[in-house]
Amino acid sequence: MKFKINKEVIKEGVKKVAPAADKKGAIPILSNVLLNVSDNTLTLAATDLDLGVATVVSCDAVEEGSITVNAQKLQKLVSSLSVEEIECEVEENMFIIRTMKSKFALATLPSDEFPQIKLKGGNEVSILVDELDKAIRKVAYAASKDEVRYNLMGVYLNSSGNKIDAVATDGHRLALYTIEANVPEFNVIVPRRTLSELKRLMRGSQEVKISTEGNQIFFEFDDTYLFSSVIEGEYPDYMAVIPEDNPLKAIVNRDEILTALKEVSVIYDKEDAQPVVMKFNPDNVKLIAKKFDSIDAGEEAEVEIPCEYTGEEFEIAFNIRHMIEAVASFDGETVEIMMDGPMTQVLISSPEEIQLKCVIMPMKI
């Protein structure tokens, strides 16, 4: 194998795939990047068997072939070079990189030890990158971090013919974003790590193609491919959780309530599982945070903001972090909070962003 390539081109290619390589080193070949030269193209790939990335770049091929090189070492080396073009070849089982005045040799492992990878599945669908990126950003925060609820540790993508629902829940709150698209039916639970890599790799692309096969999901954009195992298990009936006719409705300015939530949260050392009480009146809502069970018991914060509210005076409490993250996920000017009872799930939506719905369970205090 021998080829010449622009240093920036190989640098960007390695930068894309290297994070997918295994960093633990238990199986050496999984810590390596596969380099395959054919038809004046260089294909780079890395995988830890759960997730993998491949990308195709142009090169000047002198001799076709393939080899694997440690991902971290290769990335450090090509990132440090200050030349415009480099020459690469394999000599005596070493991967040689040459410039006009320097030479570097890296250890290799045979490419036939590298796992067989597949870049595409069946039932391919195309979505605008901006839409998929927005859907992930709007719901991923609600996915569970509890390994006991493994089937909730990702975003559920569910296509039903004319739309794709992106859903995340941890059992205490739920976020749903709907993408309008005429696509084949499919449903998969995509792991959080896969979504993080997807967002990183999609930057700058216009369209992403999604396909599935067995327990794998595949994403393709430009000349880059992301493939991943999906989370196996049954996802809850999320539509059954979304209330449709809660009678108590409050309309508040999105920025005002978000600011108020953050202001009252300052009395808590940590926001996790800390309550905020919301007292609704016809023309305002009071947000109250109070410490009960610590050395600082009695500390309290209260902020009042205007709101449009229909119904009798009503008091309800929420996990303050859940409320902050739900409200922050909206981009519109106003949010609507639809309530029923003090221990009944609440629907948060916005007339300016009908694709997004959030559901939060109240807290008992």
C-alpha positions in Angstrom: 0.0 0.0 0.0 1.3 3.4 -1.0 -0.4 6.8 -1.5 0.1 10.5 -1.4 -2.4 12.8 0.3 -3.0 16.3 1.5 -2.2 16.5 5.1 -5.4 18.4 6.0 -7.5 15.8 4.2 -6.2 12.8 6.1 -6.1 14.9 9.3 -9.9 15.6 9.0 -10.6 12.0 8.0 -8.8 10.6 11.1 -10.4 13.2 13.3 -13.8 11.9 12.2 -13.2 8.2 12.8 -10.8 8.1 15.7 -13.3 8.7 18.5 -15.1 5.4 17.5 -12.0 3.3 18.3 -11.8 1.4 21.5 -9.8 3.3 24.1 -9.5 0.5 26.6 -7.2 -1.6 24.5 -8.5 -5.0 25.6 -8.7 -6.0 22.0 -5.8 -4.3 20.2 -7.3 -4.3 16.7 -10.3 -2.3 18.0 -8.0 0.5 19.1 -6.8 0.9 15.5 -8.0 2.8 12.4 -8.5 0.8 9.2 -6.9 2.4 6.1 -7.9 1.0 2.8 -6.6 2.5 -0.5 -8.5 1.8 -3.7 -9.3 3.7 -6.9 -7.6 6.9 -5.7 -9.6 7.0 -2.5 -8.7 6.3 1.1 -11.3 4.8 3.3 -10.8 5.2 7.0 -12.8 3.3 9.6 -12.8 2.6 13.3 -15.2 0.7 15.6 -15.5 -0.7 19.1 -18.2 -3.1 17.9 -21.0 -1.1 19.5 -20.4 2.0 17.3 -18.3 2.7 14.2 -17.5 5.5 11.8 -16.1 5.4 8.3 -15.2 8.1 5.9 -13.9 8.3 2.3 -11.4 10.9 1.1 -9.5 11.4 -2.1 -5.8 10.5 -2.4 -3.2 9.8 -5.1 -3.0 6.0 -5.0 0.4 4.5 -6.0 -0.3 1.0 -4.8 -3.6 -0.3 -3.4 -3.9 -2.1 -0.1 -5.0 -1.9 3.5 -3.6 -1.9 7.0 -4.6 -0.8 10.5 -2.8 1.7 12.8 -3.4 2.8 16.3 -6.0 5.6 16.2 -4.7 7.8 18.9 -1.1 7.7 17.7 -2.1 8.3 14.1 -4.3 11.3 15.1 -1.6 12.9 17.2 0.9 12.5 14.4 -1.1 13.8 11.5 -2.3 16.7 13.6 1.2 17.7 14.5 2.6 17.9 10.9 3.0 21.3 9.4 3.5 20.3 5.8 0.9 20.4 2.9 1.3 16.9 1.5 2.5 13.6 2.9 3.4 10.2 1.4 2.3 7.0 3.2 3.2 3.4 2.6 3.7 0.1 4.4 7.2 -1.2 4.8 8.0 -4.4 6.8 4.8 -4.2 8.7 5.3 -0.6 9.6 3.1 2.3 8.5 5.5 5.0 7.1 4.7 8.6 6.8 7.1 10.8 4.9 7.5 14.5 4.3 10.2 16.3 2.5 12.4 16.4 5.6 11.0 13.8 8.0 10.0 10.2 8.4 7.7 8.5 10.9 7.0 4.8 11.5 4.0 3.4 13.3 3.3 -0.2 14.3 0.5 -2.0 12.4 -1.9 -4.9 12.6 -3.2 -6.8 9.6 -6.4 -5.5 8.1 -7.9 -9.0 7.9 -8.1 -8.9 11.8 -10.3 -5.8 11.6 -14.0 -6.5 12.0 -16.1 -6.7 8.9 -18.2 -3.6 8.7 -21.4 -2.7 6.9 -22.2 0.9 5.9 -25.9 0.7 4.9 -29.1 -1.2 5.8 -32.5 -1.4 4.2 -35.5 0.9 4.0 -33.4 4.0 3.6 -35.0 7.3 4.4 -33.6 10.8 3.9 -34.0 13.7 6.4 -32.7 17.2 6.5 -29.8 17.4 8.9 -31.2 20.5 10.5 -34.5 18.7 11.3 -32.8 15.6 12.8 -30.3 17.8 14.8 -33.2 19.8 16.2 -35.2 16.7 17.1 -32.2 15.3 19.0 -31.5 18.6 20.7 -35.1 19.0 21.8 -35.6 15.6 23.4 -32.3 13.9 24.3 -32.1 15.6 27.7 -35.1 13.5 28.9 -33.5 10.1 28.2 -32.7 8.0 31.3 -29.2 7.7 32.7 -30.2 4.7 34.9 -28.8 1.5 33.6 -31.6 -0.4 35.3 -34.0 1.1 32.8 -31.7 0.3 29.8 -34.4 0.5 27.2 -34.9 4.2 28.1 -31.2 5.2 27.8 -31.6 6.6 24.3 -33.9 8.4 21.9 -36.7 6.4 20.3 -37.2 7.0 16.6 -40.6 5.9 15.4 -41.8 6.4 11.9 -45.4 5.8 11.0 -45.6 6.7 7.3 -46.0 10.5 7.2 -43.9 11.5 10.3 -41.0 10.5 12.5 -41.4 10.8 16.3 -38.2 11.4 18.3 -39.0 10.5 21.9 -37.0 10.4 25.2 -38.2 9.6 28.7 -36.7 8.6 32.0 -40.1 7.6 33.5 -40.6 11.0 35.3 -40.7 13.2 32.2 -41.0 12.8 28.5 -40.1 14.8 25.4 -41.6 14.3 21.9 -40.6 16.0 18.7 -42.3 15.2 15.4 -40.6 15.5 12.0 -43.0 15.6 9.1 -41.7 13.1 6.5 -43.1 10.5 4.1 -40.8 7.6 5.0 -41.1 3.8 5.4 -42.1 2.5 8.9 -39.3 1.7 11.3 -38.7 2.0 15.1 -35.4 1.9 16.9 -33.9 3.1 20.2 -30.7 5.0 19.5 -28.1 5.1 22.3 -27.1 8.4 23.8 -23.5 8.0 22.7 -24.5 7.3 19.1 -26.6 10.5 19.1 -23.6 12.5 20.5 -21.4 11.2 17.7 -24.1 11.8 15.1 -24.4 15.4 16.1 -20.6 15.8 15.8 -20.4 14.2 12.4 -23.5 15.9 10.9 -22.1 19.4 11.2 -21.9 21.0 7.7 -24.0 18.4 5.9 -27.4 19.2 4.4 -29.0 15.7 4.4 -28.7 12.5 6.3 -29.8 9.1 5.1 -31.0 6.6 7.7 -31.4 2.9 7.3 -31.7 -0.1 9.7 -31.0 -3.8 9.6 -31.4 -6.3 12.5 -30.1 -4.6 15.6 -28.1 -2.0 13.7 -28.8 1.6 12.5 -26.9 3.4 9.8 -26.4 7.1 9.1 -24.9 8.4 5.9 -24.0 12.1 5.1 -21.8 13.2 2.3 -18.8 10.7 2.4 -19.1 9.8 6.0 -20.9 6.8 7.6 -22.0 6.1 11.2 -23.2 2.7 12.2 -24.3 1.5 15.6 -26.0 -1.1 17.6 -29.4 -0.1 18.8 -30.9 -0.6 22.3 -32.9 -3.7 22.3 -36.1 -3.8 24.3 -39.7 -2.6 24.2 -40.3 1.2 24.3 -43.3 2.5 26.4 -46.5 3.6 24.7 -45.5 7.3 24.8 -48.7 8.6 23.3 -50.7 7.1 26.2 -48.7 9.3 28.6 -49.5 12.6 26.9 -52.6 14.2 28.4 -55.1 15.6 25.9 -57.7 17.4 27.9 -56.1 18.9 31.1 -58.6 21.7 32.1 -56.2 24.1 33.8 -54.2 26.2 31.3 -51.5 28.8 32.0 -49.7 30.8 29.3 -46.3 32.4 30.3 -43.5 34.1 28.5 -40.8 31.5 27.8 -37.8 33.7 28.7 -39.5 35.1 31.9 -40.4 31.7 33.4 -37.0 30.3 32.5 -35.2 33.2 34.2 -37.5 32.9 37.2 -36.8 29.1 37.5 -33.0 29.7 37.4 -33.3 32.5 39.9 -35.1 30.5 42.5 -32.8 27.5 41.9 -29.8 29.3 43.3 -30.7 28.4 46.9 -30.1 24.7 46.0 -26.6 23.3 46.0 -27.7 20.8 43.4 -30.8 21.0 41.2 -31.4 17.2 41.0 -34.7 16.2 42.7 -35.2 19.6 44.3 -38.7 21.0 44.1 -40.1 24.3 42.8 -43.7 25.1 43.9 -45.7 27.0 41.4 -48.8 28.9 42.6 -51.1 30.0 39.7 -53.5 32.9 39.9 -55.5 34.6 37.2 -52.8 37.1 36.3 -49.5 35.8 37.8 -47.6 32.7 38.9 -45.3 32.6 41.9 -42.3 30.3 41.9 -41.1 29.2 45.3 -38.0 27.2 46.2 -37.4 26.3 49.8 -34.9 24.2 51.7 -36.4 21.8 54.3 -33.9 19.1 55.2 -30.4 20.5 55.4 -28.2 22.7 57.6 -29.6 25.6 55.6 -33.3 24.6 56.3 -35.5 27.7 56.0 -33.7 29.3 53.1 -36.3 30.4 50.5 -36.5 32.1 47.1 -39.7 33.5 45.6 -40.2 35.1 42.2 -43.5 36.3 40.7 -44.1 36.6 36.9 -47.2 37.5 34.9 -49.2 34.8 33.3 -52.6 34.2 31.6 -54.4 31.5 33.7 -57.9 30.1 33.4 -59.2 28.3 36.5 -59.2 28.5 40.3 -56.0 29.2 42.3 -53.9 26.2 41.9 -50.6 25.0 43.5 -48.3 22.3 42.1 -44.6 21.3 42.5 -42.1 20.0 40.1 -38.5 18.8 40.0 -36.9 22.2 39.2 -34.2 20.7 36.9 -36.9 18.9 34.9 -38.9 22.1 34.5 -35.8 24.2 33.5 -34.8 21.7 30.8 -38.3 21.3 29.5 -38.9 25.1 29.2 -35.4 25.6 27.7 -36.1 23.1 25.0 -38.7 25.6 23.4 -37.7 28.4 21.1 -41.0 30.2 20.9 -42.0 33.3 22.7 -44.6 31.6 25.0 -45.2 28.2 26.6 -48.4 26.7 27.7 -48.7 24.6 30.9 -51.7 22.3 30.9 -52.6 20.9 34.3 -55.3 18.8 35.9 -54.5 17.8 39.5 -51.5 18.3 41.8 -50.3 14.7 41.1 -51.3 14.3 37.5 -48.9 14.6 34.6 -48.6 18.1 33.1 -48.3 18.9 29.4 -46.0 21.8 28.3 -46.2 23.0 24.7 -45.9 26.2 22.7 -48.2 27.6 20.0 -45.1 28.7 18.0 -43.6 25.2 18.1 -46.3 22.6 17.7 -43.8 19.8 16.8 -42.6 19.7 20.4 -44.4 18.4 23.5 -43.1 17.8 27.0 -44.7 15.9 29.8 -43.6 16.2 33.5 -44.8 14.3 36.5 -45.4 16.6 39.6 -43.5 16.1 42.9 -45.1 15.5 46.2 -43.8 17.7 48.9 
